[in-house]
């Protein structure tokens, strides 16, 4: 068996994982930085003030990018299952 097909599936899997997780992680990062700047400016240190905007940003990003994320994961799953049929013992 050759290793190139396995590397192609693994590479696409890593690329898909990074692309699918990026919108949620970046929105949480932006919300966290904004809350941190607000807390530093006002010296209000409340756990709920740090937690609620991050959760809200995550949910909003899932609603906005959910369809795109699902299509990317579906494409990868179909590609991976098609590669199984090409493996020769």
C-alpha positions in Angstrom: 0.0 0.0 0.0 1.2 3.5 -0.7 1.1 6.2 1.8 0.1 9.1 -0.4 -3.7 8.5 -0.2 -3.5 8.4 3.5 -1.5 11.6 3.7 -4.0 13.3 1.3 -7.0 12.3 3.6 -5.1 13.4 6.7 -4.1 16.7 5.2 -7.6 17.4 4.1 -8.9 16.4 7.5 -6.5 18.8 9.3 -7.4 21.6 6.8 -11.1 21.0 7.3 -10.8 21.0 11.1 -8.9 24.3 11.0 -11.3 26.0 8.6 -14.4 24.8 10.4 -13.2 25.8 13.9 -11.8 29.2 12.8 -15.0 31.2 12.8 -16.1 30.1 16.2 -12.6 30.5 17.7 -12.0 33.9 16.2 -15.4 35.3 17.3 -14.7 34.1 20.8 -11.3 35.7 20.7 -12.6 39.0 19.5 -15.3 39.0 22.1 -12.8 38.1 24.8 -10.4 40.9 23.8 -13.2 43.4 23.7 -14.4 42.4 27.2 -10.9 42.5 28.5 -10.3 46.0 27.2 -13.7 47.1 28.7 -12.8 45.5 32.0 -9.4 47.1 32.1 -10.8 50.5 31.3 -13.6 50.4 33.8 -12.0 48.1 36.4 -15.1 46.0 36.6 -14.1 42.4 37.2 -17.2 40.2 37.0 -17.1 36.6 35.8 -20.5 36.9 34.1 -19.3 40.0 32.2 -16.4 37.9 30.7 -18.4 34.7 30.1 -21.7 35.9 28.6 -20.3 37.9 25.6 -18.1 34.9 24.6 -21.0 32.5 24.7 -23.1 34.9 22.7 -20.4 35.4 20.1 -20.0 31.7 19.8 -23.7 31.1 19.3 -24.0 33.9 16.8 -21.0 32.6 14.8 -22.5 29.1 14.8 -25.8 30.5 13.5 -24.1 32.5 10.8 -21.5 30.0 9.7 -23.3 26.8 10.6 -24.5 26.0 7.1 -21.0 26.5 5.6 -19.4 24.5 8.4 -21.8 21.6 7.8 -21.1 21.6 4.1 -17.3 21.6 4.6 -17.6 18.6 7.0 -20.0 16.8 4.7 -17.5 17.3 1.8 -14.7 15.8 3.9 -16.8 12.9 5.1 -17.8 12.0 1.5 -14.2 12.3 0.3 -12.9 10.1 3.2 -15.5 7.4 2.6 -14.7 7.5 -1.2 -11.1 6.9 -0.4 -11.9 3.8 1.6 -13.1 2.1 -1.5 -9.8 2.9 -3.3 -7.6 1.2 -0.7 -6.2 -2.1 -2.0 -5.0 -4.8 0.3 
